[in-house]
Amino acid sequence: MRFLANENVPAASVRRLRMAGHDIASASEDAPGAVDFDVVSRAANENRVVITFDRDYGELIYRRSAPTPPGLLYLRFRPMDPEEPAERILALLAEAGVDLSRRFSVLERDSIRQRPLP
């Protein structure tokens, strides 16, 4: 899967997702300081699902009509260690029936909620 990790996603999780075979770009590596609008625009242009801990992306997409990425995964938990986000994402992707495409997904420790993107 193609991802774009927002700056708040730990580098260890980015590396872990890469090791698992995912194509993941990192705003920390190649666009430090990028504003949220630029992150979703890039994700839309590069066909990448955004991974973020920033809850403002919902407002940006649904209320401010920012470019819509192919998917958005909002991680709504405080990681216990830098690899936990990747571990939770990999476990989520291994579940049958879970699709991040064209959805705003909110991943908590014990649940996921999804709604269609505009």
C-alpha positions, -999 to +999 in steps of 0.1 A: +000+000+000+011+036-007+013+058+024+023+093+033+033+096+070+027+130+085+056+145+105+041+132+138+045+096+128+076+082+145+105+073+121+107+038+136+071+032+125+080+045+090+109+021+088+088-008+101+061-002+074+088-001+048+104-034+060+069-049+057+069-040+020+048-008+020+057+022-002+057+050+025+069+085+020+076+106+051+069+143+055+096+144+082+122+132+057+113+151+026+090+180+035+097+190+071+074+218+083+049+212+055+014+225+064-015+201+066-030+214+033+003+206+015+004+171+030-031+162+018-024+178-016+007+157-020-011+125-009-038+132-035-012+139-062+009+108-053-021+085-047-011+079-010-031+072+021-022+098+048-012+085+082-014+111+110-019+117+147-034+151+138-072+153+142-074+185+122-074+166+089-111+158+091-120+195+092-095+203+065-111+177+041-148+179+050-152+216+059-124+234+040-126+214+008-089+205+008-078+180-019-090+145-010-063+119-006-072+083-016-075+076+022-068+090+056-058+071+087-061+091+119-043+073+148-062+083+179-040+069+206-007+078+224+019+052+213+036+033+241+067+030+219+078+044+185+070+011+166+035+007+180+018+028+153+033+005+126+024-026+145-012-015+148-014-005+112+000-039+101-024-057+123-053-037+108-042-044+073-041-081+080-078-081+091-102-094+065-126-068+052-106-037+062-101-013+034-085+022+038-093+033+003-117+062-001-123+063+037-115+085+066-104+059+092-100+065+129-079+038+146-080+035+183-063+008+204-093-015+203-114-003+174-116+014+140-143+037+127-146+046+090-166+070+069-165+077+032-143+105+020-160+132+000 
